Amino acid sequence: MAQKVRLGKTDLYVNPIGLGTNAVGAARLNPDLDGELGRDIIRTAVQNGLDFLDTAFIYGPRRSEEIIGEVLKETGKRSETIIATKGAHRFEGEDVVVDNSPNFLRKSVEDSLNRLQTDYIDLYYIHFPDEDTPKAEAVGVLKELKDQGKIRAIGVSNFSIEQLKEANIDGYVDVYQGEYNLLNRSAEKELFPYMLENSISFVPYFPLASGLLTGKFNQDSQITDARARKPHFQGEAFIQNLEKVDQLRKIADTKGVDIAHIVLAWYLTRDAVDTVIPGAKRPEQVLNNLKTLEVNLTEEEIQEIDRIYS
């Protein structure tokens, strides 16, 4: 079993491979994800030593949290599982509004506790910053909830470096979640140094860049979904990205693993990153993600990947 890692300065210890559950409960992707398939994904995770589940109110919406709550109750795995969830989205009719106000965050935490069928949340993130609430005030209410035992650690997600500094003025922020992958390494510039200086753990999302870093695409791939609009998948950039992935394939082949395992293992060599949370739309993907733990990159391989994607 994997050696557990500590998230920043918290008392949370997790398998370095977690699970992003944004697909669980997503009926728009597949109606079965809202039912037994979604439950099977969570069951497979918690029964195979994957103990860090990342969810949010907006996943589903609500359904991802509900399914996690149902499965943890059914399997009796709540005490062994670290749950991270997020709030900030509020529905006004058909519109979704981002709200970091203390009253809304208090209500969001209570609602998440109910959906997850638990009396504490291990890690609670402010999912997106709003434009009006002072960030230290928003984090301040999470500190109150932490003191009450309702949450164990405080996170923020998608904050700019300025917003993060304001949020962390009292040193209360434990974990930061943001976009980071081999195609978008901008977090290394300002965010990573700040994380290391302040013992904040960085959790990357989009680690496989919408599948582009898995090696499953080639020049003949017909991309017809939302990915077709992303710059990485267009024209010359797409061709160049495929060429880089081919260089990773050589490393993967020597180790008998998938390209995705090499990519995820490389993130875990970054000082600011303790854990990664790749998603899954099928139970076998959960098991496949866990194979990352078998990958040991040499110093030369780490530097080679750094150079390919410099």
PARO-597385 format. One line per field, with one value per residue (C-alpha): residue number from 1; residue in one letter; x, y, z. Coordinates in steps of 0.2 Angstrom, whole numbers, plus 5000, padded with zeros to 4 digits. Example, Ala and Ser with C-alpha at 12.3 -4.5 7.8 and 13.67 -1.06 7.14 Angstrom:
// PARO-597385
i <- (1, 2)
aa <- (a, s)
px <- (5062, 5068)
py <- (4978, 4995)
pz <- (5039, 5036)
END
This chain:
// PARO-597385
i <- (1, 2, 3, 4, 5, 6, 7, 8, 9, 10, 11, 12, 13, 14, 15, 16, 17, 18, 19, 20, 21, 22, 23, 24, 25, 26, 27, 28, 29, 30, 31, 32, 33, 34, 35, 36, 37, 38, 39, 40, 41, 42, 43, 44, 45, 46, 47, 48, 49, 50, 51, 52, 53, 54, 55, 56, 57, 58, 59, 60, 61, 62, 63, 64, 65, 66, 67, 68, 69, 70, 71, 72, 73, 74, 75, 76, 77, 78, 79, 80, 81, 82, 83, 84, 85, 86, 87, 88, 89, 90, 91, 92, 93, 94, 95, 96, 97, 98, 99, 100, 101, 102, 103, 104, 105, 106, 107, 108, 109, 110, 111, 112, 113, 114, 115, 116, 117, 118, 119, 120, 121, 122, 123, 124, 125, 126, 127, 128, 129, 130, 131, 132, 133, 134, 135, 136, 137, 138, 139, 140, 141, 142, 143, 144, 145, 146, 147, 148, 149, 150, 151, 152, 153, 154, 155, 156, 157, 158, 159, 160, 161, 162, 163, 164, 165, 166, 167, 168, 169, 170, 171, 172, 173, 174, 175, 176, 177, 178, 179, 180, 181, 182, 183, 184, 185, 186, 187, 188, 189, 190, 191, 192, 193, 194, 195, 196, 197, 198, 199, 200, 201, 202, 203, 204, 205, 206, 207, 208, 209, 210, 211, 212, 213, 214, 215, 216, 217, 218, 219, 220, 221, 222, 223, 224, 225, 226, 227, 228, 229, 230, 231, 232, 233, 234, 235, 236, 237, 238, 239, 240, 241, 242, 243, 244, 245, 246, 247, 248, 249, 250, 251, 252, 253, 254, 255, 256, 257, 258, 259, 260, 261, 262, 263, 264, 265, 266, 267, 268, 269, 270, 271, 272, 273, 274, 275, 276, 277, 278, 279, 280, 281, 282, 283, 284, 285, 286, 287, 288, 289, 290, 291, 292, 293, 294, 295, 296, 297, 298, 299, 300, 301, 302, 303, 304, 305, 306, 307, 308, 309, 310)
aa <- (m, a, q, k, v, r, l, g, k, t, d, l, y, v, n, p, i, g, l, g, t, n, a, v, g, a, a, r, l, n, p, d, l, d, g, e, l, g, r, d, i, i, r, t, a, v, q, n, g, l, d, f, l, d, t, a, f, i, y, g, p, r, r, s, e, e, i, i, g, e, v, l, k, e, t, g, k, r, s, e, t, i, i, a, t, k, g, a, h, r, f, e, g, e, d, v, v, v, d, n, s, p, n, f, l, r, k, s, v, e, d, s, l, n, r, l, q, t, d, y, i, d, l, y, y, i, h, f, p, d, e, d, t, p, k, a, e, a, v, g, v, l, k, e, l, k, d, q, g, k, i, r, a, i, g, v, s, n, f, s, i, e, q, l, k, e, a, n, i, d, g, y, v, d, v, y, q, g, e, y, n, l, l, n, r, s, a, e, k, e, l, f, p, y, m, l, e, n, s, i, s, f, v, p, y, f, p, l, a, s, g, l, l, t, g, k, f, n, q, d, s, q, i, t, d, a, r, a, r, k, p, h, f, q, g, e, a, f, i, q, n, l, e, k, v, d, q, l, r, k, i, a, d, t, k, g, v, d, i, a, h, i, v, l, a, w, y, l, t, r, d, a, v, d, t, v, i, p, g, a, k, r, p, e, q, v, l, n, n, l, k, t, l, e, v, n, l, t, e, e, e, i, q, e, i, d, r, i, y, s)
px <- (5000, 5006, 5016, 5003, 5008, 5004, 4994, 5004, 5003, 4987, 4984, 4977, 4987, 4982, 4987, 4996, 4984, 4967, 4951, 4943, 4924, 4917, 4911, 4902, 4883, 4885, 4870, 4874, 4889, 4880, 4864, 4872, 4885, 4870, 4867, 4875, 4890, 4894, 4893, 4904, 4918, 4918, 4916, 4931, 4941, 4938, 4940, 4957, 4966, 4962, 4957, 4956, 4940, 4938, 4921, 4911, 4893, 4893, 4897, 4881, 4876, 4874, 4874, 4893, 4892, 4876, 4883, 4899, 4889, 4879, 4894, 4904, 4889, 4886, 4904, 4908, 4923, 4920, 4933, 4946, 4942, 4948, 4934, 4937, 4923, 4920, 4907, 4904, 4890, 4873, 4858, 4847, 4834, 4843, 4859, 4874, 4881, 4898, 4896, 4909, 4899, 4901, 4882, 4882, 4898, 4891, 4875, 4886, 4896, 4880, 4872, 4887, 4888, 4870, 4873, 4889, 4880, 4894, 4897, 4913, 4922, 4941, 4945, 4933, 4938, 4931, 4928, 4930, 4933, 4918, 4921, 4914, 4919, 4935, 4945, 4951, 4933, 4928, 4942, 4938, 4921, 4929, 4941, 4926, 4919, 4936, 4936, 4918, 4925, 4914, 4929, 4947, 4957, 4954, 4956, 4954, 4953, 4955, 4962, 4975, 4991, 4984, 4968, 4977, 4989, 4974, 4965, 4980, 4984, 4981, 4990, 4973, 4974, 4980, 4978, 4976, 4968, 4972, 4975, 4992, 4999, 5013, 5005, 5001, 5015, 5011, 5008, 5027, 5031, 5022, 5010, 5023, 5036, 5022, 5015, 5032, 5035, 5018, 5017, 5002, 4999, 4995, 4982, 4982, 4967, 4966, 4982, 4980, 4975, 4958, 4966, 4979, 4993, 4987, 4993, 4976, 4975, 4985, 4985, 4969, 4959, 4942, 4939, 4920, 4917, 4920, 4939, 4939, 4938, 4953, 4969, 4979, 4969, 4970, 4981, 4999, 4998, 4989, 5003, 5017, 5008, 5007, 5025, 5029, 5018, 5027, 5043, 5035, 5029, 5047, 5049, 5032, 5037, 5053, 5044, 5029, 5016, 5004, 5009, 4997, 5006, 5022, 5014, 5005, 5021, 5031, 5019, 5022, 5041, 5036, 5040, 5023, 5012, 5008, 4994, 4986, 4967, 4964, 4946, 4937, 4921, 4923, 4929, 4943, 4950, 4952, 4962, 4972, 4976, 4983, 4996, 5005, 5011, 5022, 5032, 5049, 5056, 5075, 5083, 5087, 5069, 5062, 5074, 5070, 5051, 5055, 5065, 5052, 5039, 5050)
py <- (5000, 5018, 5027, 5041, 5059, 5074, 5088, 5104, 5108, 5099, 5083, 5075, 5060, 5053, 5041, 5052, 5046, 5053, 5054, 5069, 5065, 5078, 5065, 5056, 5061, 5069, 5063, 5075, 5064, 5048, 5044, 5029, 5041, 5047, 5030, 5013, 5017, 5033, 5022, 5009, 5022, 5027, 5009, 5004, 5019, 5016, 4997, 4998, 5010, 5026, 5037, 5055, 5060, 5077, 5083, 5099, 5106, 5110, 5093, 5086, 5098, 5090, 5072, 5069, 5073, 5063, 5047, 5049, 5050, 5035, 5024, 5028, 5024, 5008, 5002, 5009, 5018, 5036, 5036, 5030, 5042, 5060, 5070, 5087, 5097, 5115, 5128, 5145, 5143, 5149, 5146, 5161, 5154, 5148, 5158, 5153, 5166, 5165, 5169, 5170, 5179, 5172, 5167, 5158, 5148, 5143, 5137, 5128, 5119, 5113, 5108, 5098, 5089, 5084, 5077, 5068, 5061, 5065, 5077, 5084, 5088, 5085, 5099, 5112, 5124, 5141, 5135, 5151, 5169, 5181, 5200, 5207, 5198, 5202, 5185, 5186, 5187, 5172, 5162, 5168, 5160, 5143, 5145, 5147, 5131, 5123, 5128, 5120, 5104, 5105, 5105, 5100, 5110, 5125, 5127, 5139, 5136, 5146, 5162, 5173, 5175, 5192, 5184, 5170, 5182, 5191, 5175, 5169, 5185, 5175, 5159, 5149, 5142, 5124, 5119, 5127, 5119, 5126, 5122, 5114, 5102, 5100, 5111, 5124, 5127, 5145, 5140, 5137, 5155, 5163, 5151, 5137, 5148, 5155, 5137, 5131, 5147, 5145, 5126, 5126, 5110, 5113, 5101, 5102, 5100, 5096, 5085, 5076, 5092, 5085, 5068, 5076, 5070, 5052, 5048, 5042, 5055, 5056, 5067, 5058, 5060, 5068, 5079, 5084, 5088, 5104, 5100, 5105, 5124, 5122, 5130, 5114, 5104, 5116, 5117, 5118, 5118, 5101, 5093, 5100, 5093, 5076, 5076, 5080, 5066, 5054, 5058, 5053, 5037, 5031, 5033, 5025, 5010, 5007, 5005, 4996, 5009, 5021, 5039, 5045, 5036, 5045, 5062, 5060, 5053, 5068, 5080, 5071, 5075, 5094, 5100, 5110, 5095, 5081, 5073, 5072, 5069, 5062, 5059, 5043, 5039, 5020, 5009, 5002, 5019, 5021, 5005, 5011, 5028, 5019, 5011, 5028, 5022, 5009, 5022, 5027, 5041, 5043, 5060, 5060, 5056, 5070, 5082, 5075, 5078, 5095, 5099, 5092, 5104, 5118)
pz <- (5000, 4997, 5009, 5015, 5013, 5024, 5016, 5020, 5039, 5042, 5051, 5035, 5028, 5012, 4998, 4985, 4972, 4976, 4965, 4957, 4957, 4946, 4934, 4948, 4948, 4931, 4922, 4907, 4904, 4907, 4916, 4925, 4933, 4943, 4949, 4951, 4940, 4951, 4966, 4959, 4955, 4974, 4980, 4970, 4976, 4995, 4994, 4986, 4997, 4988, 5003, 4997, 4988, 4980, 4977, 4976, 4978, 4959, 4954, 4948, 4956, 4973, 4967, 4968, 4987, 4989, 4981, 4991, 5007, 5002, 4998, 5013, 5024, 5015, 5016, 5033, 5026, 5032, 5046, 5034, 5020, 5018, 5010, 5002, 4996, 4989, 4990, 4982, 4969, 4972, 4961, 4957, 4945, 4930, 4934, 4945, 4956, 4965, 4983, 4997, 5010, 5028, 5029, 5013, 5017, 5034, 5025, 5011, 5024, 5033, 5017, 5012, 5029, 5026, 5008, 5014, 5029, 5040, 5055, 5049, 5032, 5032, 5019, 5014, 5000, 4994, 4976, 4967, 4973, 4972, 4968, 4984, 5000, 5008, 5007, 5025, 5030, 5020, 5026, 5044, 5044, 5039, 5054, 5065, 5058, 5060, 5078, 5080, 5073, 5057, 5046, 5049, 5036, 5025, 5007, 4993, 4974, 4959, 4968, 4961, 4970, 4977, 4983, 4991, 5000, 5007, 5011, 5021, 5030, 5047, 5040, 5040, 5022, 5022, 5004, 4987, 4972, 4955, 4937, 4934, 4921, 4909, 4896, 4909, 4922, 4926, 4944, 4946, 4944, 4959, 4967, 4971, 4980, 4991, 4995, 5000, 5010, 5019, 5021, 5009, 4999, 4980, 4973, 4954, 4944, 4925, 4928, 4911, 4901, 4896, 4890, 4879, 4891, 4891, 4873, 4867, 4853, 4837, 4821, 4814, 4830, 4827, 4842, 4841, 4860, 4870, 4869, 4851, 4857, 4868, 4861, 4866, 4854, 4839, 4823, 4825, 4844, 4844, 4832, 4844, 4859, 4851, 4847, 4865, 4871, 4860, 4869, 4885, 4877, 4876, 4895, 4898, 4887, 4896, 4912, 4905, 4911, 4903, 4898, 4911, 4925, 4920, 4920, 4937, 4944, 4938, 4947, 4963, 4961, 4963, 4981, 4982, 4976, 4989, 4980, 4963, 4960, 4942, 4938, 4933, 4923, 4926, 4940, 4930, 4928, 4947, 4948, 4933, 4941, 4956, 4946, 4946, 4963, 4955, 4945, 4951, 4940, 4939, 4942, 4923, 4918, 4929, 4921, 4903, 4906, 4913, 4897, 4885, 4893, 4898)
END
